[in-house]
Amino acid sequence: MRNPSFYVLLLVLLVLDGWLLAHPNLIGRAGVFFFDYDYLNTFPKALGTVAAVVGVAFFVAWLAGQMGRIVGSILLIALLGVSAYWLYDSFLLYNSGVYKLTGAGFRAGAILMPGLLVLLFGKSFFDRIQTKTRRH
């Protein structure tokens, strides 16, 4: 943990994302109720959902860091690509159609979730290419 400010920023964004997802407007609340998104009903549930997703991503990034240099880098690039595509897809999805009516905060929270993963996998890959290999 060379840069603790990154983890503080990640924690602040995680809490912000949970709060934004837990507070949609009236149409968004109806959608959460109708589609039975029980994991977004309250702030603690939304925060737990976001924390679980980011926690699993953090663990996977850590595992990739424990692998060989080439295999771990390829895995991190693949995960970064998938999360970047998810970010792009979420941006398009939540800014069109019915989701456009759920409120700016909820949409921002839904788009921030894959953004957190892009941030996490990007930093892990950047740290991976910055470290020098150790010779035994």
Residue frames as a rotation matrix with the C-alpha (Angstrom) as fourth column:
MET 1
0.590 0.807 0.000 0.00
0.807 -0.590 0.000 0.00
0.000 0.000 -1.000 0.00
ARG 2
-0.486 -0.870 0.085 2.29
0.874 -0.484 0.043 2.70
0.004 0.095 0.995 -1.30
ASN 3
-0.870 0.220 0.440 -0.43
-0.061 -0.936 0.348 5.29
0.488 0.276 0.828 -1.85
PRO 4
-0.706 0.624 -0.336 -3.03
0.654 0.391 -0.647 5.34
-0.272 -0.677 -0.684 0.95
SER 5
-0.602 0.508 -0.615 -4.75
-0.380 -0.861 -0.338 8.42
-0.702 0.030 0.712 -0.50
PHE 6
-0.728 0.345 -0.592 -5.99
-0.514 0.296 0.805 6.26
0.453 0.891 -0.038 -3.39
TYR 7
-0.660 0.463 -0.592 -7.75
0.561 0.828 0.022 3.95
0.500 -0.317 -0.806 -0.94
VAL 8
-0.644 0.451 -0.619 -9.26
0.347 -0.548 -0.761 6.88
-0.682 -0.704 0.196 0.95
LEU 9
-0.632 0.395 -0.667 -10.59
-0.723 -0.609 0.325 8.25
-0.278 0.688 0.671 -2.35
LEU 10
-0.719 0.354 -0.598 -11.92
-0.137 0.772 0.621 4.80
0.681 0.529 -0.506 -3.26
LEU 11
-0.685 0.460 -0.565 -13.68
0.728 0.395 -0.560 4.57
-0.034 -0.795 -0.605 0.11
VAL 12
-0.608 0.460 -0.647 -15.24
-0.130 -0.862 -0.490 8.03
-0.783 -0.214 0.584 -0.28
LEU 13
-0.615 0.363 -0.700 -16.45
-0.777 -0.130 0.616 7.19
0.132 0.923 0.362 -3.80
LEU 14
-0.792 0.322 -0.518 -17.80
0.283 0.946 0.156 3.85
0.541 -0.023 -0.841 -2.55
VAL 15
-0.601 0.578 -0.552 -19.89
0.595 -0.136 -0.792 5.57
-0.533 -0.805 -0.262 0.14
LEU 16
-0.561 0.373 -0.739 -21.03
-0.533 -0.846 -0.023 8.22
-0.634 0.381 0.673 -2.34
ASP 17
-0.757 0.257 -0.600 -22.07
-0.463 0.436 0.771 5.54
0.460 0.862 -0.211 -4.83
GLY 18
-0.737 0.499 -0.455 -24.06
0.642 0.726 -0.245 3.69
0.209 -0.473 -0.856 -2.19
TRP 19
-0.525 0.545 -0.654 -25.83
0.249 -0.636 -0.730 6.88
-0.814 -0.546 0.198 -1.18
LEU 20
-0.620 0.268 -0.737 -26.64
-0.722 -0.563 0.403 7.84
-0.307 0.782 0.543 -4.78
LEU 21
-0.788 0.311 -0.531 -28.02
-0.126 0.763 0.634 4.38
0.602 0.567 -0.562 -5.58
ALA 22
-0.671 0.528 -0.521 -30.18
0.740 0.445 -0.504 4.39
-0.035 -0.724 -0.689 -2.45
HIS 23
-0.285 0.542 -0.790 -31.83
0.252 -0.753 -0.608 7.73
-0.925 -0.373 0.078 -3.28
PRO 24
-0.783 0.105 0.613 -33.55
0.609 -0.071 0.790 7.64
0.126 0.992 -0.008 -6.67
ASN 25
-0.807 0.587 0.066 -36.40
-0.590 -0.807 -0.034 10.02
0.033 -0.067 0.997 -7.46
LEU 26
-0.091 0.880 0.467 -40.08
-0.713 0.270 -0.648 8.94
-0.696 -0.392 0.602 -7.34
ILE 27
0.679 0.316 -0.662 -40.00
-0.719 0.465 -0.516 7.17
0.145 0.827 0.543 -10.71
GLY 28
-0.255 -0.871 -0.419 -36.75
-0.601 0.482 -0.638 5.47
0.758 0.089 -0.646 -9.76
ARG 29
-0.694 0.070 0.716 -38.24
-0.657 0.346 -0.670 4.30
-0.295 -0.936 -0.194 -6.45
ALA 30
0.439 0.897 0.057 -41.18
-0.738 0.396 -0.546 2.82
-0.513 0.197 0.836 -8.33
GLY 31
0.480 -0.339 -0.809 -38.75
-0.638 0.499 -0.587 0.99
0.602 0.798 0.024 -10.63
VAL 32
-0.658 -0.735 0.162 -36.73
-0.615 0.402 -0.678 -0.31
0.434 -0.546 -0.717 -7.68
PHE 33
-0.361 0.622 0.695 -39.96
-0.661 0.355 -0.661 -1.55
-0.658 -0.698 0.283 -6.09
PHE 34
0.608 0.706 -0.362 -41.46
-0.740 0.340 -0.580 -2.97
-0.286 0.621 0.730 -9.29
PHE 35
0.433 -0.520 -0.736 -38.31
-0.480 0.559 -0.677 -4.82
0.763 0.646 -0.007 -10.39
ASP 36
0.992 0.073 -0.106 -37.66
0.051 0.529 0.847 -5.96
0.118 -0.846 0.521 -6.80
TYR 37
0.098 -0.986 0.131 -34.18
0.166 -0.114 -0.980 -4.46
0.981 0.118 0.152 -6.49
ASP 38
0.887 0.346 -0.304 -34.21
0.309 0.043 0.950 -5.15
0.342 -0.937 -0.069 -2.78
TYR 39
0.186 -0.918 -0.351 -30.45
0.978 0.136 0.161 -4.60
-0.100 -0.373 0.923 -2.55
LEU 40
-0.675 -0.411 0.613 -30.93
0.519 -0.855 -0.002 -0.89
0.524 0.316 0.790 -3.36
ASN 41
0.327 0.945 -0.035 -33.87
0.678 -0.208 0.705 -0.10
0.658 -0.254 -0.708 -1.04
THR 42
0.974 -0.004 -0.228 -31.89
0.183 -0.585 0.790 1.48
-0.137 -0.811 -0.569 1.78
PHE 43
0.598 -0.801 0.008 -28.50
-0.741 -0.558 -0.373 3.12
0.303 0.217 -0.928 2.13
PRO 44
0.014 -0.660 0.751 -26.94
-0.755 0.486 0.440 0.24
-0.655 -0.573 -0.492 4.14
LYS 45
0.483 0.207 0.851 -28.10
0.258 0.895 -0.364 -2.32
-0.837 0.395 0.379 1.56
ALA 46
0.984 -0.139 0.111 -26.87
0.062 -0.319 -0.946 -0.23
0.167 0.938 -0.305 -1.37
LEU 47
0.404 -0.883 0.240 -23.58
-0.913 -0.404 0.053 0.44
0.050 -0.241 -0.969 0.40
GLY 48
0.106 -0.321 0.941 -23.18
-0.405 0.850 0.336 -3.27
-0.908 -0.417 -0.040 1.10
THR 49
0.801 0.242 0.548 -23.87
0.370 0.519 -0.770 -4.11
-0.471 0.820 0.326 -2.53
VAL 50
0.852 -0.522 0.039 -21.32
-0.322 -0.582 -0.747 -1.60
0.413 0.623 -0.664 -3.82
ALA 51
0.216 -0.801 0.558 -18.79
-0.945 -0.028 0.325 -2.66
-0.244 -0.598 -0.764 -1.17
ALA 52
0.390 -0.026 0.921 -19.23
-0.057 0.997 0.052 -6.33
-0.919 -0.073 0.387 -2.09
VAL 53
0.939 -0.027 0.343 -18.65
0.343 0.141 -0.929 -5.66
-0.023 0.990 0.142 -5.80
VAL 54
0.618 -0.755 0.219 -15.61
-0.596 -0.632 -0.495 -3.47
0.512 0.175 -0.841 -5.15
GLY 55
0.279 -0.498 0.821 -14.31
-0.797 0.357 0.487 -5.93
-0.535 -0.790 -0.298 -2.55
VAL 56
0.645 -0.011 0.764 -14.47
0.289 0.929 -0.230 -8.85
-0.707 0.369 0.603 -4.97
ALA 57
0.905 -0.330 0.270 -12.79
0.164 -0.314 -0.935 -6.71
0.393 0.890 -0.230 -7.65
PHE 58
0.483 -0.750 0.451 -10.10
-0.863 -0.496 0.099 -5.70
0.150 -0.437 -0.887 -5.16
PHE 59
0.345 -0.303 0.888 -9.49
-0.389 0.815 0.429 -9.38
-0.854 -0.494 0.164 -4.29
VAL 60
0.811 -0.019 0.585 -9.31
0.495 0.555 -0.668 -10.36
-0.312 0.831 0.460 -7.98
ALA 61
0.793 -0.562 0.237 -6.86
-0.268 -0.670 -0.692 -7.50
0.548 0.485 -0.682 -8.65
TRP 62
0.334 -0.673 0.660 -4.77
-0.891 0.004 0.455 -8.66
-0.309 -0.739 -0.598 -5.70
LEU 63
0.520 -0.094 0.849 -4.78
0.093 0.994 0.053 -12.23
-0.849 0.051 0.526 -7.03
ALA 64
0.916 -0.192 0.352 -3.68
0.352 -0.036 -0.935 -10.97
0.192 0.981 0.034 -10.44
GLY 65
0.603 -0.721 0.343 -0.84
-0.716 -0.678 -0.168 -9.17
0.353 -0.144 -0.924 -8.69
GLN 66
0.282 -0.467 0.838 0.28
-0.634 0.565 0.528 -12.45
-0.720 -0.680 -0.137 -7.14
MET 67
0.856 0.054 0.514 0.46
0.303 0.753 -0.584 -14.22
-0.419 0.655 0.629 -10.51
GLY 68
-0.127 -0.921 0.368 3.36
0.891 0.057 0.450 -14.12
-0.436 0.385 0.813 -12.89
ARG 69
-0.543 -0.178 -0.820 4.22
0.055 -0.983 0.177 -10.78
-0.838 0.051 0.544 -14.44
ILE 70
-0.954 0.155 -0.256 2.89
-0.279 -0.153 0.948 -11.52
0.108 0.976 0.189 -17.94
VAL 71
-0.543 0.793 -0.275 -0.17
0.649 0.604 0.463 -13.55
0.533 0.073 -0.843 -16.91
GLY 72
-0.201 0.445 -0.873 -1.14
0.841 -0.378 -0.387 -11.06
-0.502 -0.812 -0.298 -14.23
SER 73
-0.715 -0.115 -0.689 -0.72
-0.143 -0.941 0.305 -8.12
-0.684 0.317 0.657 -16.60
ILE 74
-0.898 0.421 -0.130 -2.83
-0.044 0.208 0.977 -9.80
0.439 0.883 -0.169 -19.28
LEU 75
-0.319 0.807 -0.496 -5.53
0.909 0.409 0.081 -10.58
0.268 -0.425 -0.864 -16.72
LEU 76
-0.291 0.180 -0.940 -5.53
0.544 -0.777 -0.318 -6.99
-0.787 -0.603 0.128 -15.44
ILE 77
-0.910 -0.023 -0.413 -5.73
-0.310 -0.625 0.717 -5.62
-0.274 0.780 0.562 -18.99
ALA 78
-0.709 0.690 -0.147 -8.67
0.344 0.520 0.782 -7.94
0.616 0.503 -0.606 -19.71
LEU 79
-0.152 0.652 -0.743 -10.44
0.982 0.012 -0.191 -6.90
-0.116 -0.758 -0.642 -16.50
LEU 80
-0.560 -0.108 -0.821 -9.76
0.151 -0.988 0.027 -3.24
-0.814 -0.109 0.570 -17.25
GLY 81
-0.965 0.196 -0.173 -11.21
-0.208 -0.172 0.963 -3.69
0.159 0.965 0.207 -20.75
VAL 82
-0.444 0.844 -0.301 -14.33
0.705 0.537 0.464 -5.45
0.553 -0.006 -0.833 -19.47
SER 83
-0.104 0.409 -0.907 -14.93
0.859 -0.423 -0.289 -2.83
-0.502 -0.809 -0.307 -16.79
ALA 84
-0.780 -0.182 -0.598 -14.32
-0.095 -0.911 0.401 0.00
-0.618 0.370 0.694 -19.30
TYR 85
-0.836 0.548 -0.040 -16.88
0.078 0.190 0.979 -1.57
0.544 0.815 -0.202 -21.63
TRP 86
-0.191 0.781 -0.595 -19.31
0.959 0.277 0.056 -1.89
0.208 -0.560 -0.802 -18.70
LEU 87
-0.417 -0.026 -0.908 -18.75
0.444 -0.878 -0.179 1.81
-0.793 -0.478 0.378 -17.93
TYR 88
-0.951 0.041 -0.306 -19.44
-0.281 -0.522 0.805 2.76
-0.127 0.852 0.508 -21.56
ASP 89
-0.622 0.754 -0.211 -22.52
0.395 0.534 0.747 0.54
0.676 0.381 -0.630 -21.71
SER 90
-0.196 0.536 -0.821 -23.85
0.959 -0.069 -0.274 1.88
-0.204 -0.842 -0.500 -18.40
PHE 91
-0.709 -0.108 -0.697 -23.37
0.077 -0.994 0.076 5.45
-0.701 0.001 0.713 -19.58
LEU 92
-0.898 0.385 -0.214 -25.38
-0.286 -0.141 0.948 4.76
0.335 0.912 0.236 -22.73
LEU 93
-0.470 0.748 -0.469 -28.06
0.649 0.653 0.391 2.75
0.598 -0.121 -0.792 -20.91
TYR 94
-0.156 0.416 -0.896 -28.71
0.935 -0.230 -0.269 5.18
-0.318 -0.880 -0.353 -18.04
ASN 95
-0.640 -0.036 -0.767 -28.79
-0.060 -0.993 0.097 8.25
-0.766 0.109 0.634 -20.28
SER 96
-0.765 0.463 -0.448 -31.49
-0.536 -0.072 0.841 6.91
0.357 0.883 0.304 -22.59
GLY 97
-0.410 0.691 -0.595 -34.91
0.243 0.712 0.659 5.34
0.879 0.125 -0.460 -22.41
VAL 98
0.633 0.767 -0.111 -36.81
0.234 -0.053 0.971 4.90
0.738 -0.640 -0.213 -19.16
TYR 99
0.217 -0.627 -0.748 -33.65
0.974 0.188 0.125 5.03
0.063 -0.756 0.652 -17.04
LYS 100
-0.598 -0.420 0.683 -33.29
0.469 -0.874 -0.127 8.70
0.650 0.245 0.719 -18.00
LEU 101
0.147 0.799 0.583 -36.29
-0.210 -0.551 0.808 9.39
0.967 -0.241 0.087 -15.75
THR 102
0.463 0.066 -0.884 -34.86
0.668 0.630 0.397 7.82
0.583 -0.774 0.248 -12.58
GLY 103
0.986 -0.097 -0.138 -33.09
0.017 -0.757 0.653 10.99
-0.168 -0.646 -0.745 -11.44
ALA 104
0.591 -0.806 -0.020 -29.63
-0.457 -0.314 -0.832 12.38
0.664 0.501 -0.555 -11.98
GLY 105
0.051 -0.587 0.808 -28.29
-0.992 0.064 0.108 11.06
-0.115 -0.807 -0.579 -8.67
PHE 106
0.519 0.214 0.827 -29.38
-0.255 0.963 -0.089 7.48
-0.816 -0.165 0.554 -9.26
ARG 107
0.983 -0.175 0.054 -28.02
0.096 0.243 -0.965 7.57
0.156 0.954 0.256 -12.82
ALA 108
0.351 -0.905 0.242 -24.71
-0.757 -0.426 -0.495 8.95
0.551 -0.009 -0.835 -11.56
GLY 109
0.082 -0.280 0.957 -24.53
-0.840 0.497 0.217 6.19
-0.536 -0.822 -0.194 -8.96
ALA 110
0.778 0.266 0.569 -25.28
0.029 0.890 -0.455 3.52
-0.627 0.371 0.685 -11.54
ILE 111
0.853 -0.520 0.041 -22.56
-0.019 -0.109 -0.994 4.88
0.521 0.847 -0.103 -13.81
LEU 112
0.307 -0.759 0.575 -20.10
-0.920 -0.391 -0.025 5.32
0.243 -0.521 -0.818 -10.93
MET 113
0.689 -0.003 0.725 -20.16
-0.389 0.842 0.373 1.60
-0.612 -0.539 0.579 -10.07
PRO 114
0.780 -0.475 0.409 -18.26
0.625 0.635 -0.455 0.43
-0.043 0.610 0.791 -13.17
GLY 115
0.632 -0.569 0.526 -16.20
-0.217 -0.782 -0.584 3.61
0.743 0.255 -0.618 -12.92
LEU 116
0.566 -0.405 0.718 -14.92
-0.783 0.009 0.622 2.40
-0.258 -0.914 -0.312 -9.56
LEU 117
0.710 -0.286 0.643 -13.88
0.248 0.957 0.151 -0.88
-0.659 0.052 0.751 -11.14
VAL 118
0.747 -0.474 0.466 -12.08
0.419 -0.209 -0.884 0.93
0.516 0.855 0.043 -13.97
LEU 119
0.561 -0.523 0.642 -10.27
-0.681 -0.733 -0.002 3.00
0.471 -0.436 -0.767 -11.35
LEU 120
0.590 -0.290 0.754 -9.32
-0.555 0.532 0.639 -0.07
-0.586 -0.796 0.153 -9.31
PHE 121
0.701 -0.321 0.636 -8.16
0.539 0.823 -0.178 -2.26
-0.467 0.468 0.751 -12.20
GLY 122
0.772 -0.426 0.471 -6.40
0.176 -0.570 -0.803 0.68
0.611 0.703 -0.365 -13.85
LYS 123
0.528 -0.592 0.609 -4.44
-0.836 -0.488 0.251 1.46
0.148 -0.641 -0.753 -10.71
SER 124
0.609 -0.295 0.736 -3.59
-0.184 0.851 0.493 -2.20
-0.772 -0.435 0.464 -10.22
PHE 125
0.755 -0.332 0.566 -2.29
0.656 0.402 -0.639 -2.44
-0.015 0.853 0.521 -13.79
PHE 126
0.702 -0.500 0.508 -0.38
-0.234 -0.835 -0.498 0.84
0.673 0.230 -0.703 -13.46
ASP 127
0.524 -0.503 0.688 1.23
-0.792 0.011 0.611 -0.40
-0.315 -0.864 -0.392 -10.22
ARG 128
0.736 -0.186 0.650 2.02
0.219 0.975 0.031 -3.69
-0.640 0.120 0.759 -11.94
ILE 129
0.699 -0.485 0.525 3.94
0.605 0.009 -0.796 -2.08
0.381 0.875 0.300 -14.78
GLN 130
0.658 -0.450 0.604 5.70
-0.492 -0.864 -0.108 0.37
0.570 -0.226 -0.790 -12.44
THR 131
0.683 -0.404 0.608 7.22
-0.490 0.363 0.792 -2.28
-0.541 -0.839 0.050 -10.16
LYS 132
-0.005 -0.777 -0.630 10.52
-0.940 0.219 -0.262 -3.78
0.342 0.591 -0.731 -11.12
THR 133
0.781 0.239 -0.577 10.94
-0.136 0.967 0.216 -7.53
0.609 -0.090 0.788 -11.05
ARG 134
0.505 -0.593 0.627 12.98
-0.796 -0.039 0.604 -8.91
-0.333 -0.804 -0.492 -8.21
ARG 135
0.275 -0.506 -0.818 15.87
-0.458 0.679 -0.574 -11.23
0.845 0.532 -0.045 -8.92
HIS 136
0.942 0.088 0.324 16.55
-0.329 0.436 0.838 -14.00
-0.068 -0.896 0.440 -6.48
